[in-house]
Amino acid sequence: MLDVFGTIGSVVVVLLLIVLATLAIAVVALVALAVMAGSMTNWRRLWRRLTGRQAQLTLKLSGSAVPERRRAELSGGTPRLRRRFLLGGD
């Protein structure tokens, strides 16, 4: 009778160890996937979206860096148009 209980106990311990090892491998795999997904996430944009804030412009263009058309619109003038002339005849 004790031999039967000893055998059942050994089988239960082995099955428990197998289940725990499987759970440990699954947890490690999930952590690795979470780290990989986290490295691809744009955290600043996600934080702004969660808090409801708008994106702030950090770079202000000035002088020759601003495109010609936008500069003319802001100063109230008419932007110059680039015209293309076809070379050659019909």
HELIX and SHEET records of a PDB file:
HELIX    1   1 LEU A    2  SER A   39  1                                  38    
HELIX    2   2 TRP A   43  THR A   51  1                                   9    
HELIX    3   3 GLY A   63  ALA A   65  5                                   3    
HELIX    4   4 GLU A   68  LEU A   74  1                                   7    
END                                                                             
